[in-house]
Amino acid sequence: LSPSQVLAKNMGDHSDAALTFHFARLVPTRTFAIRSTVTALAIVASALLFFQRKRQQAIAKTEVEVTELDISVTEALRTVTHGPRVKAALAARALVEILNGEVQVLEEVLDEARGMHEDLGGGRRMDGRGLLSVVLDELAAPAMLGSDELEVEAFADLLLQCTAFDREWDATDEWNQLTVQAIAFLR
């Protein structure tokens, strides 16, 4: 039998097993070891690439979740007051994005600063500080290891937004009255 006859008989089976069975001297034994090692390495490399891609997707998903918060005003206020610095900065950034000109949101910020949301899990901290005091302390605190400029910027923006007097309106405007209250509270 010739190799082509063996292949025709085995319906195109090109495996070493079929050829070795009929032509042992044509396929040396070490070829099996080399091919099996290469195959094993290819499988391991494919698995590593697969798991690395899954890990990168999970990290990317986490980064998206971290940068795009879907959070209520009450949750954001509680997080700024009671949460760790990184989460507090993200919550402050979320508040800044919706605060401009929104009287109800500014009222909620001032209520949280006064400690009036204890029933919702907010209120003053154990050390007696409220929301605006925490924001001021975060601005005054020296930069911590791993601290980010964006964190400081988020706290500064929140403070600026809460105290931004709208010059297009007079002092009787509801927004302007609340900003005056916020300034008085900070003093």
C-alpha positions in Angstrom: 0.0 0.0 0.0 1.1 3.5 -0.7 0.4 6.5 1.5 -2.1 7.8 -0.9 -3.9 4.5 -0.9 -4.0 4.5 2.9 -5.4 8.1 2.9 -8.0 7.1 0.3 -9.0 4.0 2.4 -9.2 6.1 5.6 -11.4 8.7 3.9 -8.8 11.5 4.0 -7.6 10.8 7.6 -4.2 12.5 7.6 -3.5 11.8 11.3 -0.2 10.3 12.3 -2.0 7.4 13.8 -3.4 6.2 10.5 -0.1 6.7 8.7 2.0 5.1 11.5 -0.3 2.1 11.6 0.6 1.4 7.9 4.0 3.1 7.6 5.7 3.1 10.9 9.1 3.9 9.4 7.8 7.1 7.6 6.6 8.8 10.8 9.3 8.7 13.5 8.2 8.4 17.2 9.7 11.8 18.2 7.3 13.5 15.7 4.4 12.5 18.0 6.1 14.1 21.0 6.9 17.3 19.1 3.4 17.6 17.7 1.7 16.8 21.1 3.9 19.4 22.8 3.1 22.0 20.2 -0.6 21.2 20.5 -0.5 21.4 24.3 1.4 24.8 24.1 -1.2 26.1 21.6 -4.1 25.1 23.8 -2.4 26.7 26.9 -1.7 29.9 24.9 -5.3 30.0 23.7 -6.6 29.5 27.2 -4.4 32.3 28.6 -5.4 34.7 25.8 -9.1 33.8 26.4 -8.8 34.5 30.2 -6.8 37.6 29.7 -9.5 39.0 27.3 -12.2 38.1 29.8 -10.3 39.9 32.5 -9.8 43.0 30.4 -13.5 43.0 29.6 -14.4 42.8 33.3 -12.0 45.6 34.1 -13.4 47.7 31.3 -17.0 47.0 32.5 -16.0 48.0 36.1 -14.4 51.2 34.8 -17.5 52.1 32.9 -19.6 51.4 36.1 -17.3 53.6 38.1 -17.3 56.5 35.8 -20.9 56.5 34.9 -22.8 56.4 38.2 -26.5 55.8 38.2 -27.3 57.1 41.6 -30.2 59.0 43.3 -29.7 62.4 44.9 -30.2 61.0 48.3 -27.7 58.2 47.7 -25.1 60.6 46.3 -25.6 62.9 49.3 -25.1 60.0 51.7 -22.0 58.8 49.8 -20.4 62.2 49.9 -21.0 62.5 53.6 -20.3 59.0 54.7 -18.4 57.2 51.9 -14.7 56.7 51.2 -13.0 59.6 49.4 -13.0 58.0 45.9 -16.7 57.2 46.0 -17.5 60.5 47.6 -15.7 62.3 44.8 -17.7 60.4 42.2 -20.9 61.1 44.0 -19.9 64.8 44.2 -19.3 64.8 40.5 -22.8 63.2 39.9 -24.4 66.0 42.1 -22.5 68.7 40.2 -23.9 67.5 36.9 -27.5 67.9 38.0 -27.2 70.7 40.5 -27.0 73.8 38.3 -30.2 75.8 38.8 -32.1 72.9 40.4 -33.6 74.4 43.5 -34.9 71.1 44.9 -31.4 69.5 44.6 -29.8 72.4 46.4 -32.4 72.2 49.1 -31.5 68.5 49.6 -27.8 69.4 49.8 -28.5 72.0 52.5 -30.8 69.6 54.4 -28.0 67.0 54.3 -25.5 69.5 55.5 -27.8 70.4 58.4 -28.2 66.7 59.2 -31.8 66.4 58.4 -31.7 63.1 56.5 -31.0 60.7 59.3 -34.2 58.7 58.4 -32.7 58.0 54.9 -29.3 56.9 56.2 -27.7 60.3 55.8 -27.4 63.0 58.4 -24.3 64.0 60.3 -21.4 61.7 60.7 -20.4 60.3 64.0 -17.9 63.1 64.4 -20.6 65.7 64.0 -19.7 66.9 60.5 -22.3 67.4 57.8 -22.0 67.3 54.0 -20.5 70.7 53.4 -18.1 70.3 56.3 -16.9 67.0 54.9 -16.5 68.6 51.5 -14.5 71.5 53.0 -12.3 69.0 55.0 -11.6 67.0 51.8 -10.4 70.1 50.1 -8.3 71.2 53.0 -6.8 67.7 53.6 -3.3 67.2 52.1 -3.3 65.0 49.0 -3.4 61.4 50.1 -1.3 58.7 48.5 -3.1 57.6 45.4 -5.3 60.7 45.5 -6.4 62.1 42.2 -6.7 65.7 41.1 -10.2 64.9 39.8 -11.3 64.0 43.3 -10.3 67.4 44.6 -11.8 69.1 41.5 -15.1 67.2 42.2 -15.3 68.5 45.8 -14.4 72.1 44.7 -17.0 72.0 41.9 -19.7 70.9 44.3 -18.8 73.7 46.7 -18.7 76.3 43.9 -22.0 75.0 42.5 -23.7 75.2 46.0 -22.6 78.8 46.5 -23.0 80.1 42.9 -25.1 83.3 43.1 -27.0 83.8 39.8 -26.4 87.5 38.9 -29.2 87.4 36.3 -31.7 87.3 39.1 -32.0 89.3 42.3 -31.6 88.2 45.9 -35.3 87.2 46.1 -34.8 84.4 43.6 -35.2 81.0 45.3 -31.9 79.7 44.0 -30.1 82.8 45.1 -31.7 82.6 48.6 -30.5 79.0 48.9 -26.9 79.9 47.8 -26.9 82.7 50.4 -28.0 80.1 53.0 -25.2 77.8 51.9 -22.6 80.6 52.3 -24.0 81.5 55.7 -23.9 77.8 56.7 -20.2 77.5 55.6 -19.2 80.5 57.7 
